[in-house]
Structure formats: C-alpha cells, structure tokens
C-alpha cells in the first residue's frame, strides 16, 4: 500500500465564530451581572461628578486598582449625605459593563461613609454650610417675648411632648392661649409638614412665639429636623421660634438656626412663659427698690438743705432778721404797756373824783364834773388813737425798712451773694484771683463759677 493511501484526510478544522463587539460585550455583561449581582465594595472617591440629570459618577479606588461607579437618580436622591472627592465609602451594588465603551463599572444602589454614619456626615456637612452663610449668628436671633398671650406649637397631637408642654403652660399661666398645628415629626414628609406649620403661623400672624417640639429618638427619628429646607424656613421666620427637639444631648440643625434651643419640650414650656408668681415677685422687688431710691433721694435732699441752712452767710442773715424782729416785738410790748399805764392812771383819778363827789349833794357840780371828765375821756381816747396810729405807721415803716434790708429781698430783685472758695462773702473784686472757684447764691438756687479776670473800680 502506498504511503498516500495510508493518510486520513477526514480531519477538518473547527468553524470559526466571529463575534460582533456589542454581542461579545453583551454576553460578558450578562455573565458578569449574573455572577456579581449584590456585592459590597469599599474605597476612596475620586473624579466625582454630579450630573444635571441627577445621576452621579465617580471612580472608586484603592492603592492598587480603580473601578468606575455610577449611581442613578432614583438611588442618589435617597442619599443622606453629599459624596465628595477623597471620602472613604462603602458601596453596595452590582457589577455591570457599560457597552458603549466596553468599561467595567459598578451600578451602586447604596453608599455610606466609612467610619461614620451617613446621617452624621450629612448633619456635619449641612451644619458647616449654613454656619458659613451666617444662619447661626447670634445677632440675627430674635428675642423671645416675656409673657406671650398666644403660643403656637408645631408637633404631632399624639406625642407625649405636647402633653408635657400643655400641662406646664396650664400650671404656670392658665391665661395663655395655645394654638396647635398638627404635623408629622418623623419620616420622609415630616420636614415638609413642620415647615408648612411655621409658614402658616407667619402668614396669619396669630401667635407671638412658635415652639417646634418632638420627643427623644434615634438619629434616624430626628433626621427630619436636619433638613436644609426646614432650616431655611426657620431662619426666615418673622416670629421667634423655640426648638425643643429630643433630649438634652440631642442636637439637630434647626436647634442652631432657631432663636432659642430648649433641652426638652418641657424646658421649652418653662422658657416661653413666666409664672404669675415670678411676675408678682418681680413687681414687689421693683416696688421695694423704688421705695429705697425715693427715701435715699429725700435723705440727700434734706442733707443738702441742712448744709445750705448752716452756711455762714445765711446764718448771719437770719441773725440780723431775728434781731430786728426782736426789736419790733419789744416796741410793740412797750407801746402796749404805756397805753395800759395811761388808762390805769385815768381810772384811778376818776375813782378819786367819784369818791370825793359822793360827799356832796350838788348834782350840778357833779354833772359838770362828769361832763368835763367825759370830754377829757373823749380827748384822751382820740389822743390815744392818734398815738397808736402814729406808732402803727412808724412800725409799718420800720417793718418795710427791715424787709428791704433783708438779703433775701435783695436776691429777689436779681442780685446775688458771691462767696470765695472759703465761703467768705466777696465785696472787693481785687480780692478775687483769676482761676479761683467762686459760688453765687441767687434767689432760687446756687451756682459755681471760675474767675477769668477781675476789674477794680
């Protein structure tokens, strides 16, 4: 048999399958997505880009490798924080292939910061942003009314926090009116409802102060009060707002934006209104202070008057007035005594004559004597009246002269008494020196001055 007859020519090479690029990428994508459906991966964010469509794109890398990441809008809008370049995160999603570029990527459904919760990171980011805008500044805080008549409360009607607030307000000041705006305080729609309550009270203007209240809870429960939109509504409120969210150790964004933060809802009720007893005690304290101040002013005024009364110049004036008054009293006394002596002398003379006449029975003589006596008495009375009138006129002139000599009368005519620094009366301009302090007593009050120059005449 020939060698050629021994060869088997039945072997044929396999048929080649030529893939289209898209088909191959699609097949690999299907295989990859089936194998890596739900994975967790961690790394550092770089090349972060937030698209106008709401999708976010970034690269997740470590020391040795990197991979593209995409998070579509439906998942991205649920993020509690804002991803940034350089942030270490943990992502959950599925591996896929972007067919147009043939790139391996991960479609993320959930992100969280590594080492810190997403809520805490979102809280810190929003806090830094609003603080930089000045929404936490003390100068923009509005004062809380001391005794509001109408109090608005934004909270859930079923919360124990509302019952605590109402009990305290009823006990401390029963006359206060309370208006409640019911709103969710937990969940996705809580921030919107609370904001609507604040807007309602601002639009109507029916309350003097607003309390936003909620009891304690976890960070997730209080997340509605870390909403940026709600924080800006609180900041723009024209009515003072008291934030009473959670317990004393709980802090939310609106605690920093509101006009006053209360540690608890009960504390907010204590802050928003003072009890009637406190008002009465304050009024009594003010009354006592006013009484002490009035007594002090009266004491100081009395002391000033006493000092003026004991001044040497006024003492000398009063002495001169008193001496003249004493002389006037003496003249009056002497005149009265003289008048009594004259009358007594004439009375005794009449009695002597009457006794002598009783021994005679001559009625005509007696009648003549009586007529003479009556005429003399008339003359005496007239002379006495004239004498008294003259003395009265003289006393009037003396009193007028005495009053004219009174220094106080001189002061009423516009004159003044000038004293040197030692309190001595100045009569000579040459005795006063330039720069020396002098005082002048006027009809009403006293003034102090400094000598600029002197001129002798």
Residue pairs with C-beta under 8 A, 6 or more apart in sequence:
19 27
21 102
22 99
25 97
25 99
25 102
26 99
28 97
29 96
29 97
29 99
32 95
32 96
32 97
32 104
33 94
33 95
33 96
35 95
36 94
36 95
37 94
38 92
38 93
38 94
39 92
39 93
39 94
39 95
39 106
40 90
40 91
40 92
41 60
41 67
41 90
41 91
41 93
41 106
42 88
42 89
42 90
42 91
42 114
43 60
43 61
43 62
43 66
43 88
43 89
43 91
44 60
44 61
44 62
44 86
44 87
44 88
44 89
45 58
45 59
45 60
45 83
45 84
45 85
45 86
45 87
45 88
45 89
46 58
46 59
46 60
46 61
46 66
46 85
46 86
47 57
47 58
47 59
47 85
48 56
48 57
48 58
48 83
48 84
48 85
49 56
49 57
49 58
50 56
51 57
53 73
54 72
54 73
54 76
54 77
55 70
55 71
55 72
55 73
55 76
56 70
56 71
56 76
56 83
57 68
57 69
57 70
57 71
58 69
58 83
58 85
59 66
59 67
59 68
59 69
60 66
60 67
60 69
60 89
60 91
60 106
61 67
67 104
67 105
67 106
68 98
68 103
68 104
68 105
68 106
69 91
69 93
69 105
69 106
69 108
70 98
70 105
70 106
70 107
70 108
71 93
71 107
71 108
71 109
71 111
72 107
75 108
75 109
75 110
79 111
79 118
79 122
80 118
80 119
80 121
80 122
80 223
81 113
81 118
81 119
81 121
81 122
81 125
82 122
82 125
83 89
83 111
87 113
88 113
88 114
88 115
89 111
89 112
89 113
89 114
90 111
90 112
90 113
90 114
91 106
91 108
91 110
91 111
92 108
92 109
92 110
92 111
93 106
93 107
93 108
93 109
93 110
94 106
94 107
94 109
95 104
95 105
95 106
96 104
96 105
96 106
96 107
97 103
97 104
97 105
98 105
111 118
112 118
113 120
113 121
117 219
119 219
119 220
119 223
119 226
120 219
122 226
123 226
123 253
126 226
126 228
126 231
126 253
127 253
127 256
129 228
130 136
130 228
130 231
130 235
130 253
130 256
130 257
131 256
134 140
135 231
135 232
135 235
135 256
135 257
136 256
136 257
140 235
141 259
141 260
142 239
142 240
142 259
143 240
143 259
144 209
144 240
144 242
144 259
144 260
144 271
144 272
145 208
145 209
145 240
146 274
147 173
147 273
147 274
147 279
148 176
148 207
148 208
148 209
148 272
148 273
149 175
149 176
149 177
149 208
150 176
150 177
150 178
150 179
150 206
150 207
150 208
151 169
151 176
151 177
151 178
151 179
151 207
151 208
151 209
151 210
151 211
151 272
151 273
152 178
152 179
152 180
152 181
152 197
152 201
152 206
152 207
152 209
152 210
152 211
152 239
153 162
153 165
153 178
153 179
153 180
153 181
153 210
153 211
153 213
154 181
154 183
154 194
154 197
154 198
154 201
154 210
154 211
154 212
154 213
155 161
155 162
155 180
155 182
155 183
155 185
155 211
155 212
155 213
155 214
155 265
156 162
156 182
156 183
156 184
156 185
156 214
157 180
157 182
159 185
159 213
159 214
159 215
160 215
161 213
161 214
161 215
161 244
161 264
161 265
162 180
162 213
162 265
164 264
164 265
164 266
164 269
165 211
165 213
165 244
165 265
165 266
165 268
165 269
166 178
168 266
168 269
168 270
169 176
169 178
169 269
169 272
169 273
172 269
172 270
172 273
172 274
172 275
172 276
173 273
173 274
173 275
173 276
176 273
179 201
179 206
179 207
181 196
181 197
181 200
181 201
183 190
183 193
183 194
183 196
183 197
184 190
184 193
184 194
184 224
185 194
185 213
185 214
185 224
186 214
186 217
186 221
186 224
187 224
188 224
190 224
190 225
191 224
191 225
191 227
191 229
191 230
192 229
192 230
194 212
194 224
194 225
194 230
195 227
195 229
195 230
195 233
197 212
198 210
198 212
198 233
198 234
198 237
198 241
199 233
201 207
201 210
201 239
202 237
202 238
202 239
205 239
207 239
208 239
208 240
209 239
209 240
209 241
209 242
209 272
210 237
210 239
210 240
210 241
210 242
211 241
211 242
211 244
211 262
211 265
211 268
211 269
211 272
212 225
212 234
212 241
212 242
212 243
212 244
212 245
212 254
212 258
213 244
213 245
213 265
213 268
214 222
214 225
214 244
214 245
214 246
214 265
215 246
215 265
216 246
216 247
216 250
217 246
217 250
222 245
222 246
222 250
222 252
224 230
225 243
225 245
225 252
225 253
225 254
225 255
226 252
226 253
227 253
228 253
230 253
230 254
231 253
231 254
231 257
234 241
234 243
234 254
234 257
234 258
235 257
240 259
240 260
241 254
241 258
241 259
241 260
242 258
242 259
242 260
242 261
242 262
242 268
242 271
242 272
243 252
243 254
243 255
243 257
243 258
243 260
243 261
243 262
243 268
244 261
244 262
244 264
244 265
244 267
244 268
245 252
245 254
245 255
246 252
246 264
247 263
247 264
248 263
248 264
255 261
260 271
262 268
262 270
262 271
308 314
308 446
311 423
312 423
312 424
313 407
313 417
313 419
313 423
313 425
313 441
314 441
317 406
317 407
317 408
320 405
321 402
321 406
324 402
324 405
325 402
328 395
328 398
328 399
328 402
331 391
331 395
331 398
332 395
335 388
335 391
339 384
339 387
339 388
342 380
342 384
343 384
346 377
346 380
350 373
353 369
353 373
357 365
357 366
357 369
360 366
403 409
407 417
408 443
411 417
411 441
411 442
411 443
412 443
414 443
416 440
416 441
416 442
417 425
417 440
417 441
418 425
418 426
418 438
418 439
418 440
418 441
419 425
419 426
419 438
419 439
419 440
419 441
420 426
420 431
420 432
420 436
420 438
421 436
421 437
421 438
426 432
426 438
428 456
429 454
429 455
429 456
429 457
430 454
430 456
432 438
432 451
432 454
433 451
433 454
434 451
434 452
434 453
434 454
435 450
435 451
436 450
436 451
437 448
437 449
437 450
437 451
438 448
438 449
438 450
438 451
439 446
439 447
439 448
439 449
440 446
440 447
440 448
440 449
